[in-house]
Amino acid sequence: MGARDIKALRQLIGLSQNEFARLIGVSELTVNRWECGHVQPKLASIKRIESLVGAKNLQVIQSTLIYNMPLLEVAEDIQKRIQAKRCER
């Protein structure tokens, strides 16, 4: 998962760096460093991102075959997952 993937994913689901960081358990600075390409996320962080948005959604977003599933469906599913995550806390 590269810098562009992380930034595109975060923007697609409408989260600030701060909120995205909080939801996956890292600092805002860490997210910023990922998005700038200064460091790569650790496997544990990628797994938390995948858990937040869903493996299928992450795969669709990362692939060049993104047209297989309309972005609105992906965004809606991710928003539901985020809302559920917020309710867990």
C-alpha positions as CSV (number, residue, x, y, z in Angstrom):
1,M,0.0,0.0,0.0
2,G,1.7,3.2,-1.2
3,A,1.4,6.8,-0.4
4,R,-1.1,7.6,-3.2
5,D,-3.3,4.6,-2.1
6,I,-3.5,5.8,1.5
7,K,-4.3,9.4,0.6
8,A,-6.8,8.4,-2.1
9,L,-8.5,6.0,0.4
10,R,-8.7,8.6,3.1
11,Q,-10.0,11.2,0.8
12,L,-12.5,8.9,-0.7
13,I,-14.1,8.1,2.6
14,G,-14.0,11.8,3.6
15,L,-11.8,11.7,6.7
16,S,-9.1,14.1,7.8
17,Q,-5.7,12.8,8.5
18,N,-6.4,13.2,12.2
19,E,-9.7,11.2,12.2
20,F,-8.2,8.5,9.9
21,A,-5.2,8.2,12.3
22,R,-7.4,7.9,15.3
23,L,-9.6,5.2,13.8
24,I,-6.6,3.0,12.9
25,G,-4.6,3.7,16.1
26,V,-1.7,5.8,14.8
27,S,-0.7,9.4,15.0
28,E,-1.7,12.1,12.6
29,L,2.0,12.6,11.9
30,T,2.3,8.9,10.9
31,V,-0.5,9.3,8.4
32,N,1.1,12.4,7.0
33,R,4.4,10.6,6.6
34,W,2.7,7.7,4.8
35,E,1.0,10.1,2.4
36,C,4.1,12.0,1.7
37,G,6.0,8.8,1.0
38,H,8.5,9.3,3.8
39,V,7.8,5.9,5.3
40,Q,5.7,2.9,4.4
41,P,3.0,1.6,6.8
42,K,3.8,-1.5,8.8
43,L,1.9,-4.6,8.1
44,A,-0.1,-4.2,11.4
45,S,-1.2,-0.7,10.2
46,I,-2.2,-2.1,6.8
47,K,-4.3,-4.8,8.5
48,R,-6.0,-2.1,10.7
49,I,-6.8,-0.1,7.6
50,E,-8.1,-3.2,5.9
51,S,-10.2,-4.0,9.0
52,L,-11.7,-0.4,9.0
53,V,-12.7,-0.3,5.3
54,G,-13.1,-4.0,4.5
55,A,-10.8,-6.2,2.5
56,K,-13.0,-6.2,-0.6
57,N,-13.3,-2.4,-0.6
58,L,-9.5,-2.0,-0.1
59,Q,-8.8,-4.4,-3.0
60,V,-11.2,-2.5,-5.3
61,I,-9.7,0.9,-4.4
62,Q,-6.1,-0.4,-4.9
63,S,-6.8,-2.1,-8.2
64,T,-6.8,-0.7,-11.6
65,L,-10.1,-2.5,-12.1
66,I,-11.9,0.0,-9.8
67,Y,-14.7,0.1,-12.4
68,N,-15.9,-3.3,-11.3
69,M,-17.7,-1.8,-8.3
70,P,-19.1,1.8,-8.4
71,L,-17.2,4.2,-6.1
72,L,-20.5,5.2,-4.5
73,E,-21.1,1.6,-3.3
74,V,-17.5,1.4,-2.0
75,A,-17.8,4.8,-0.2
76,E,-21.2,3.9,1.3
77,D,-19.9,0.5,2.6
78,I,-16.9,2.2,4.1
79,Q,-19.0,4.9,5.8
80,K,-21.1,2.1,7.4
81,R,-18.0,0.4,8.7
82,I,-16.7,3.7,10.1
83,Q,-20.0,4.4,11.8
84,A,-20.0,0.9,13.3
85,K,-16.5,1.4,14.5
86,R,-17.5,4.7,16.2
87,C,-20.4,3.0,17.9
88,E,-18.0,0.4,19.4
89,R,-16.2,3.0,21.4
